[in-house]
Amino acid sequence: MAQYIIVGGQTLLGVDADGNYRLLTAPMGSAERLAEMGPDGLKGGAPRVVSNEMDKGFKYVDVENMEPAERGRLKQLAEDLTKGSDGSGGQMAFTTRSEHSDKITKFVDVIKKLKANIGGKLPGVLGILDILGMKKEYDQIMAGEHPILNQVIDTENKPLTYKDGGYVTNPFIKDIFDN
């Protein structure tokens, strides 16, 4: 079982591989529902935000097995991250209860499994292509299977030809010159 530091009910203390701390979006919703949705569940809302933060190398800080002094230091760090630039304001940090911690752990596990099933993260442009429904075409192009790859591209202002022979013609242009 894990235990996390939560601030304001909506953010958890996270850390990246370089030891940089940041407040991360807390997973919201049901891990079971996310699993039912499959990879489409990572396209919006809290699952997408959590997934993007994981892609950037962040993970939630598990303080369950830490010494009380270290746990206290991290709570203070989390509170300091909520303060304004002048040191005012801020919110109190707490450790999560076991049932909340279990939900967070399950949620993160489901996201990891979904990402593994789709081959990891979709980088910036590919993520946009996926949202626009064009990822399949991109995959076909990269695999050399897209129908457009059967055309030779005009780089020398010569008539376009197909790889398997024949010319590409534009009936509109032909009509102009025939009249």
Secondary structure, DSSP 8 states (H G I E B T S, - for coil): ---BEEETTTEEEEE-TT--EEEEE---S-HHHHHHHGGGGGGSHHHHHHHHHHHTT-EE-B-TTS-HHHHHHHHHHHHHHTB-TTS-B---EEE--HHHHHHHHHHHHHHHHHHHHTTS---HHHHHHHHTT-HHHHHHHHHT-SGGGGB---SSS---BBTTS-B---HHHHHHHH-
